[in-house]
């Protein structure tokens, strides 16, 4: 259900199909390692968060340890590192498959949209196949008529990162 728009505001409601198109595009860009194009889907003040597996969904990175708590600058630096051959954990690059399902619009106030989804990211490298499973929570903002990602929070349904040991890909 979408939240009602403030009185007098005449904005077009965001559709689930529009949100799905954005999330499916994001998945494709990650799977094809088009990381600069992927980064362009994010706002200039974005955050990319992966709390540890023992934290509640509403944990705050200012008070708790997160696997990843990137602002826009750190996310850009992460992309630059991953694209270099000197990123030993990802050279040669992993093959990934990002599957996104159960996309829902949770709130829409006309300025920002909160959306949720389930995901599985499969990572294949050096004869290993790791799966990251969990839920996604997005805060989306319309900029120049296009939806952009202001925040992505990835909640892993894993008890721990073993046997993976680390997160060296973008989920």
GROMACS elastic network, one bead per residue, 0.5 to 0.9 nm:
[ bonds ]
;  ai    aj funct       b0    kb
    1   104     6  0.88601   500
    1   105     6  0.70138   500
    1   106     6  0.65435   500
    1   107     6  0.70323   500
    1   108     6  0.85590   500
    2     5     6  0.87504   500
    2    13     6  0.83293   500
    2    14     6  0.88724   500
    2   105     6  0.69573   500
    2   106     6  0.67466   500
    2   107     6  0.52367   500
    2   108     6  0.52836   500
    2   109     6  0.77453   500
    2   113     6  0.89463   500
    3   106     6  0.84142   500
    3   107     6  0.55527   500
    3   108     6  0.52729   500
    3   109     6  0.57877   500
    3   110     6  0.85642   500
    4     7     6  0.85924   500
    4   108     6  0.75278   500
    4   109     6  0.65642   500
    4   110     6  0.83187   500
    5     8     6  0.82013   500
    5     9     6  0.63228   500
    5    10     6  0.79261   500
    5    11     6  0.78673   500
    5    13     6  0.87450   500
    5   108     6  0.77437   500
    5   109     6  0.54405   500
    5   110     6  0.58332   500
    6     9     6  0.56700   500
    6    10     6  0.87881   500
    6   109     6  0.74291   500
    6   110     6  0.79288   500
    7    10     6  0.85584   500
    9   110     6  0.79873   500
   10   110     6  0.86184   500
   11    14     6  0.89622   500
   11   110     6  0.61449   500
   11   111     6  0.86493   500
   12    15     6  0.89939   500
   12   110     6  0.76649   500
   13   108     6  0.76084   500
   13   109     6  0.89079   500
   13   110     6  0.69209   500
   14    17     6  0.84471   500
   14    18     6  0.66823   500
   14    19     6  0.74615   500
   14   105     6  0.84961   500
   14   108     6  0.73994   500
   14   110     6  0.81149   500
   14   113     6  0.76073   500
   14   147     6  0.89350   500
   15    18     6  0.52125   500
   15    19     6  0.65212   500
   15    20     6  0.86624   500
   15   105     6  0.79730   500
   16    19     6  0.50186   500
   16    20     6  0.59837   500
   16    21     6  0.85039   500
   16   103     6  0.72459   500
   16   104     6  0.66051   500
   16   105     6  0.63138   500
   16   115     6  0.87730   500
   17    21     6  0.60682   500
   17    22     6  0.86712   500
   18    21     6  0.51336   500
   18    22     6  0.64615   500
   18    23     6  0.88433   500
   18   147     6  0.81908   500
   19    22     6  0.51950   500
   19    23     6  0.63034   500
   19    24     6  0.85929   500
   19   103     6  0.78237   500
   19   104     6  0.84186   500
   19   105     6  0.79001   500
   19   115     6  0.76528   500
   19   140     6  0.86846   500
   19   147     6  0.78151   500
   20    23     6  0.50664   500
   20    24     6  0.58769   500
   20    25     6  0.83034   500
   20   100     6  0.86221   500
   20   101     6  0.88080   500
   20   103     6  0.65839   500
   20   104     6  0.87337   500
   21    24     6  0.51882   500
   21    25     6  0.59693   500
   21    26     6  0.84828   500
   22    25     6  0.51335   500
   22    26     6  0.61418   500
   22    27     6  0.87207   500
   22    41     6  0.82017   500
   22   147     6  0.73846   500
   22   148     6  0.81023   500
   22   149     6  0.88452   500
   23    27     6  0.62549   500
   23    28     6  0.87242   500
   23   100     6  0.73226   500
   23   103     6  0.87182   500
   24    27     6  0.50540   500
   24    28     6  0.62508   500
   24    29     6  0.86774   500
   24    98     6  0.86918   500
   24    99     6  0.82352   500
   24   100     6  0.70305   500
   25    28     6  0.51254   500
   25    29     6  0.61818   500
   25    30     6  0.86272   500
   25    38     6  0.83705   500
   26    29     6  0.52454   500
   26    30     6  0.62776   500
   26    31     6  0.86957   500
   26    37     6  0.89316   500
   26    38     6  0.60685   500
   26    41     6  0.74925   500
   26    98     6  0.89428   500
   27    30     6  0.52107   500
   27    31     6  0.61769   500
   27    32     6  0.87018   500
   27    38     6  0.87156   500
   27    97     6  0.77322   500
   27    98     6  0.52887   500
   27    99     6  0.71320   500
   27   100     6  0.76275   500
   27   171     6  0.87137   500
   28    31     6  0.50809   500
   28    32     6  0.61809   500
   28    33     6  0.84894   500
   28    34     6  0.84940   500
   28    38     6  0.89003   500
   28    97     6  0.82500   500
   28    98     6  0.74555   500
   29    32     6  0.52396   500
   29    33     6  0.60128   500
   29    34     6  0.50203   500
   29    35     6  0.66336   500
   29    36     6  0.89300   500
   29    37     6  0.69663   500
   29    38     6  0.56309   500
   30    33     6  0.50170   500
   30    34     6  0.61765   500
   30    35     6  0.63569   500
   30    38     6  0.67172   500
   30    96     6  0.77242   500
   30    97     6  0.82834   500
   30    98     6  0.75909   500
   30   169     6  0.89722   500
   30   170     6  0.71795   500
   30   171     6  0.81253   500
   31    34     6  0.78099   500
   31    95     6  0.69791   500
   31    96     6  0.52410   500
   31    97     6  0.56674   500
   31    98     6  0.66538   500
   32    35     6  0.82725   500
   32    95     6  0.83445   500
   32    96     6  0.81942   500
   33    36     6  0.85945   500
   33    38     6  0.85068   500
   33    83     6  0.83745   500
   33    93     6  0.84358   500
   33    95     6  0.88436   500
   33    96     6  0.89571   500
   34    37     6  0.55227   500
   34    38     6  0.61788   500
   34    39     6  0.87713   500
   35    39     6  0.60029   500
   35    40     6  0.85795   500
   35    79     6  0.62572   500
   35    80     6  0.86529   500
   35    82     6  0.85630   500
   35    83     6  0.77914   500
   36    39     6  0.50242   500
   36    40     6  0.64040   500
   36    76     6  0.85011   500
   36    79     6  0.71591   500
   36    80     6  0.85175   500
   37    40     6  0.51056   500
   37    41     6  0.70516   500
   38    41     6  0.55083   500
   38    42     6  0.76700   500
   39    42     6  0.56005   500
   39    43     6  0.86155   500
   39    75     6  0.80444   500
   39    76     6  0.72827   500
   39    79     6  0.78855   500
   40    43     6  0.76111   500
   40   148     6  0.83430   500
   41   147     6  0.80186   500
   41   148     6  0.53069   500
   41   149     6  0.60838   500
   42    45     6  0.81393   500
   42    46     6  0.61455   500
   42    47     6  0.87037   500
   42    72     6  0.82622   500
   42   140     6  0.88571   500
   42   147     6  0.89761   500
   42   148     6  0.52593   500
   42   150     6  0.59892   500
   42   151     6  0.80281   500
   43    46     6  0.51532   500
   43    47     6  0.87797   500
   43    72     6  0.78546   500
   43   140     6  0.88454   500
   43   141     6  0.79324   500
   43   143     6  0.82728   500
   43   148     6  0.58947   500
   43   149     6  0.58679   500
   43   150     6  0.52454   500
   43   151     6  0.84369   500
   44    72     6  0.61560   500
   44    73     6  0.87234   500
   44   150     6  0.79640   500
   45    71     6  0.70089   500
   45    72     6  0.57017   500
   45    73     6  0.87174   500
   45   150     6  0.66724   500
   45   151     6  0.86519   500
   46    70     6  0.83270   500
   46    71     6  0.58370   500
   46    72     6  0.51653   500
   46    73     6  0.89355   500
   46    75     6  0.86373   500
   46   149     6  0.68940   500
   46   151     6  0.53756   500
   46   152     6  0.81241   500
   47    69     6  0.71751   500
   47    70     6  0.55838   500
   47    72     6  0.61660   500
   47    75     6  0.79741   500
   47   149     6  0.86635   500
   47   150     6  0.64663   500
   47   152     6  0.64235   500
   47   153     6  0.81498   500
   48    68     6  0.72357   500
   48    69     6  0.59650   500
   48    70     6  0.51237   500
   48    71     6  0.64849   500
   48    72     6  0.80641   500
   48    75     6  0.73079   500
   48   150     6  0.85844   500
   48   151     6  0.58687   500
   48   153     6  0.61072   500
   48   154     6  0.80637   500
   49    61     6  0.80218   500
   49    66     6  0.74160   500
   49    67     6  0.78883   500
   49    68     6  0.54344   500
   49    70     6  0.63833   500
   49    71     6  0.86797   500
   49   151     6  0.77682   500
   49   152     6  0.61531   500
   49   154     6  0.61553   500
   49   155     6  0.85217   500
   50    53     6  0.86897   500
   50    66     6  0.59653   500
   50    67     6  0.54877   500
   50    69     6  0.64305   500
   50    70     6  0.89782   500
   50   152     6  0.85438   500
   50   153     6  0.59572   500
   50   155     6  0.62338   500
   50   156     6  0.76967   500
   51    54     6  0.80755   500
   51    55     6  0.63861   500
   51    56     6  0.82772   500
   51    57     6  0.79124   500
   51    59     6  0.72190   500
   51    60     6  0.84284   500
   51    61     6  0.75714   500
   51    64     6  0.81870   500
   51    65     6  0.70999   500
   51    67     6  0.56360   500
   51    68     6  0.67795   500
   51    69     6  0.77476   500
   51   153     6  0.79306   500
   51   154     6  0.72443   500
   51   155     6  0.64623   500
   51   156     6  0.79137   500
   52    55     6  0.57266   500
   52    56     6  0.88662   500
   52    64     6  0.87388   500
   52    65     6  0.68162   500
   52    66     6  0.51351   500
   52    67     6  0.55309   500
   52    68     6  0.84665   500
   52   155     6  0.80576   500
   52   156     6  0.78214   500
   52   160     6  0.81593   500
   53    56     6  0.82663   500
   53    66     6  0.88874   500
   53    67     6  0.87887   500
   53   155     6  0.73467   500
   53   156     6  0.59982   500
   53   157     6  0.70250   500
   53   158     6  0.63718   500
   53   159     6  0.60346   500
   53   160     6  0.59869   500
   53   161     6  0.80947   500
   54   159     6  0.74595   500
   54   160     6  0.81198   500
   55    58     6  0.80451   500
   55    59     6  0.61921   500
   55    64     6  0.81766   500
   55    65     6  0.87579   500
   55    66     6  0.86511   500
   55   155     6  0.89002   500
   56    59     6  0.55283   500
   56   155     6  0.87197   500
   57   153     6  0.87281   500
   57   155     6  0.66748   500
   59    62     6  0.88517   500
   59    63     6  0.78406   500
   59    64     6  0.68187   500
   59    66     6  0.89154   500
   60    63     6  0.55934   500
   60    64     6  0.59941   500
   60    65     6  0.86362   500
   60    66     6  0.86385   500
   61    64     6  0.50683   500
   61    65     6  0.63500   500
   61    66     6  0.61147   500
   61    68     6  0.88615   500
   61    69     6  0.64511   500
   62    65     6  0.81813   500
   65    68     6  0.86701   500
   65    69     6  0.87905   500
   66    69     6  0.60495   500
   67   166     6  0.87877   500
   67   167     6  0.79914   500
   68   167     6  0.87717   500
   69    74     6  0.85685   500
   70    73     6  0.75174   500
   70    74     6  0.51579   500
   70    75     6  0.55170   500
   70    78     6  0.87712   500
   71    74     6  0.54147   500
   71    75     6  0.60705   500
   71    76     6  0.86629   500
   72    75     6  0.51059   500
   72    76     6  0.61871   500
   72    77     6  0.86629   500
   73    76     6  0.52371   500
   73    77     6  0.63004   500
   73    78     6  0.86758   500
   74    78     6  0.60724   500
   74    79     6  0.86727   500
   75    79     6  0.63301   500
   75    80     6  0.87223   500
   76    79     6  0.51698   500
   76    80     6  0.63130   500
   76    81     6  0.87432   500
   77    80     6  0.50525   500
   77    81     6  0.62016   500
   77    82     6  0.86194   500
   78    81     6  0.51664   500
   78    82     6  0.61331   500
   78    83     6  0.86623   500
   79    82     6  0.51219   500
   79    83     6  0.62088   500
   79    84     6  0.88961   500
   79   170     6  0.89304   500
   80    83     6  0.53523   500
   80    84     6  0.67111   500
   81    84     6  0.54435   500
   81    85     6  0.84650   500
   81    86     6  0.77337   500
   81    87     6  0.60154   500
   82    85     6  0.78656   500
   82    86     6  0.83644   500
   82    87     6  0.56864   500
   82    88     6  0.89229   500
   82    89     6  0.87354   500
   82    90     6  0.66613   500
   82    91     6  0.83927   500
   82    93     6  0.85771   500
   82   168     6  0.85346   500
   82   169     6  0.81400   500
   83    86     6  0.85729   500
   83    87     6  0.74181   500
   83    90     6  0.86067   500
   83    91     6  0.88520   500
   83    93     6  0.88798   500
   84    87     6  0.56260   500
   84    88     6  0.87819   500
   84    90     6  0.88161   500
   84    91     6  0.80441   500
   85    88     6  0.69359   500
   85    90     6  0.79804   500
   85    91     6  0.57447   500
   85    92     6  0.75986   500
   85    93     6  0.89084   500
   86    89     6  0.86488   500
   86    90     6  0.85353   500
   86    91     6  0.72459   500
   87    90     6  0.55268   500
   87    91     6  0.59775   500
   87    92     6  0.88173   500
   88    91     6  0.51163   500
   88    92     6  0.77639   500
   89    92     6  0.81584   500
   89    93     6  0.82007   500
   89    94     6  0.89247   500
   89   168     6  0.64909   500
   89   169     6  0.89692   500
   90    94     6  0.61267   500
   90   125     6  0.88955   500
   90   168     6  0.68175   500
   90   169     6  0.75596   500
   91    94     6  0.75241   500
   92   125     6  0.84033   500
   93   125     6  0.77062   500
   94   123     6  0.62816   500
   94   124     6  0.57191   500
   94   125     6  0.50816   500
   94   126     6  0.83813   500
   94   169     6  0.77823   500
   95   122     6  0.81617   500
   95   123     6  0.57933   500
   95   124     6  0.51131   500
   95   125     6  0.65342   500
   96   121     6  0.67527   500
   96   122     6  0.54255   500
   96   124     6  0.61992   500
   96   125     6  0.88435   500
   96   169     6  0.85541   500
   97   120     6  0.80436   500
   97   121     6  0.56000   500
   97   122     6  0.51711   500
   97   123     6  0.67663   500
   97   124     6  0.87074   500
   98   119     6  0.71438   500
   98   120     6  0.60560   500
   98   122     6  0.65644   500
   98   123     6  0.88143   500
   98   171     6  0.75740   500
   99   118     6  0.83411   500
   99   119     6  0.55039   500
   99   120     6  0.52393   500
   99   121     6  0.61606   500
   99   122     6  0.83468   500
  100   103     6  0.74847   500
  100   117     6  0.65849   500
  100   118     6  0.58658   500
  100   120     6  0.68084   500
  100   121     6  0.86019   500
  100   136     6  0.88589   500
  101   117     6  0.58009   500
  101   118     6  0.52086   500
  101   119     6  0.61958   500
  101   120     6  0.87555   500
  102   116     6  0.77741   500
  102   117     6  0.51705   500
  102   118     6  0.57804   500
  102   119     6  0.85659   500
  103   115     6  0.70467   500
  103   116     6  0.57251   500
  103   118     6  0.71233   500
  104   114     6  0.86765   500
  104   115     6  0.55488   500
  104   116     6  0.52960   500
  104   117     6  0.63406   500
  105   108     6  0.73149   500
  105   113     6  0.71407   500
  105   114     6  0.61180   500
  105   116     6  0.65208   500
  106   113     6  0.75540   500
  106   114     6  0.53646   500
  106   115     6  0.52385   500
  106   116     6  0.67247   500
  107   112     6  0.80806   500
  107   113     6  0.56211   500
  107   114     6  0.50079   500
  107   115     6  0.70487   500
  108   111     6  0.73661   500
  108   112     6  0.59721   500
  108   114     6  0.64232   500
  108   115     6  0.87435   500
  109   112     6  0.58723   500
  109   113     6  0.66527   500
  109   114     6  0.89905   500
  110   113     6  0.72851   500
  110   142     6  0.89275   500
  111   140     6  0.86494   500
  111   141     6  0.63218   500
  111   142     6  0.69357   500
  112   139     6  0.66606   500
  112   140     6  0.55136   500
  112   142     6  0.71062   500
  112   150     6  0.88786   500
  113   138     6  0.79096   500
  113   139     6  0.57540   500
  113   141     6  0.64309   500
  113   142     6  0.86377   500
  114   137     6  0.71543   500
  114   138     6  0.56042   500
  114   140     6  0.62271   500
  115   136     6  0.81238   500
  115   137     6  0.58329   500
  115   138     6  0.51164   500
  115   139     6  0.65464   500
  115   140     6  0.76017   500
  116   135     6  0.72315   500
  116   136     6  0.54851   500
  116   138     6  0.62091   500
  116   139     6  0.89820   500
  117   134     6  0.87678   500
  117   135     6  0.57386   500
  117   136     6  0.50754   500
  117   137     6  0.66702   500
  117   138     6  0.85132   500
  118   133     6  0.79296   500
  118   134     6  0.59619   500
  118   136     6  0.59664   500
  118   137     6  0.89315   500
  119   132     6  0.80616   500
  119   133     6  0.58369   500
  119   134     6  0.55623   500
  119   135     6  0.58171   500
  119   136     6  0.69244   500
  120   131     6  0.66706   500
  120   132     6  0.56589   500
  120   134     6  0.66652   500
  120   135     6  0.86278   500
  120   171     6  0.88032   500
  121   130     6  0.82288   500
  121   131     6  0.56643   500
  121   132     6  0.51107   500
  121   133     6  0.65096   500
  121   134     6  0.89763   500
  121   171     6  0.65627   500
  122   129     6  0.67755   500
  122   130     6  0.57569   500
  122   132     6  0.64475   500
  122   133     6  0.86588   500
  123   128     6  0.79216   500
  123   129     6  0.55937   500
  123   130     6  0.51350   500
  123   131     6  0.62692   500
  123   132     6  0.81256   500
  123   169     6  0.82249   500
  124   127     6  0.69294   500
  124   128     6  0.56683   500
  124   130     6  0.65525   500
  124   131     6  0.88909   500
  125   128     6  0.53626   500
  125   129     6  0.66889   500
  125   130     6  0.85722   500
  126   129     6  0.85248   500
  130   163     6  0.78752   500
  130   164     6  0.63709   500
  131   164     6  0.83483   500
  132   156     6  0.69013   500
  132   157     6  0.79147   500
  132   158     6  0.73906   500
  132   161     6  0.87548   500
  132   164     6  0.88498   500
  132   171     6  0.79130   500
  133   155     6  0.84378   500
  133   156     6  0.57973   500
  133   157     6  0.56394   500
  133   158     6  0.68183   500
  134   154     6  0.70630   500
  134   155     6  0.55135   500
  134   158     6  0.75476   500
  135   153     6  0.82819   500
  135   154     6  0.60086   500
  135   155     6  0.52418   500
  135   156     6  0.65980   500
  135   157     6  0.75198   500
  136   152     6  0.69525   500
  136   153     6  0.57615   500
  136   155     6  0.63381   500
  136   156     6  0.87559   500
  137   151     6  0.79233   500
  137   152     6  0.58669   500
  137   153     6  0.51018   500
  137   154     6  0.66223   500
  137   155     6  0.81272   500
  138   149     6  0.68297   500
  138   150     6  0.74589   500
  138   151     6  0.55144   500
  138   153     6  0.64145   500
  138   154     6  0.88404   500
  139   148     6  0.86852   500
  139   149     6  0.62246   500
  139   150     6  0.54315   500
  139   152     6  0.66554   500
  139   153     6  0.87170   500
  140   147     6  0.62272   500
  140   148     6  0.55288   500
  140   150     6  0.53334   500
  140   151     6  0.69665   500
  140   152     6  0.87612   500
  141   146     6  0.80953   500
  141   147     6  0.55309   500
  141   148     6  0.53180   500
  141   149     6  0.64024   500
  141   150     6  0.62449   500
  142   145     6  0.56917   500
  142   146     6  0.51807   500
  142   148     6  0.59792   500
  142   149     6  0.87697   500
  143   146     6  0.52988   500
  143   147     6  0.62813   500
  143   148     6  0.66469   500
  144   147     6  0.84188   500
  149   152     6  0.69076   500
  154   171     6  0.76148   500
  155   158     6  0.89184   500
  156   159     6  0.82264   500
  156   160     6  0.87368   500
  157   160     6  0.86544   500
  158   161     6  0.67864   500
  158   162     6  0.87085   500
  159   162     6  0.83737   500
  160   163     6  0.83637   500
  160   164     6  0.87709   500
  160   165     6  0.84958   500
  161   164     6  0.52630   500
  161   165     6  0.51295   500
  161   166     6  0.64050   500
  161   167     6  0.81012   500
  162   165     6  0.50450   500
  162   166     6  0.80836   500
  163   166     6  0.87391   500
  164   167     6  0.74546   500
  166   169     6  0.89505   500
  167   170     6  0.76599   500
  167   171     6  0.83076   500
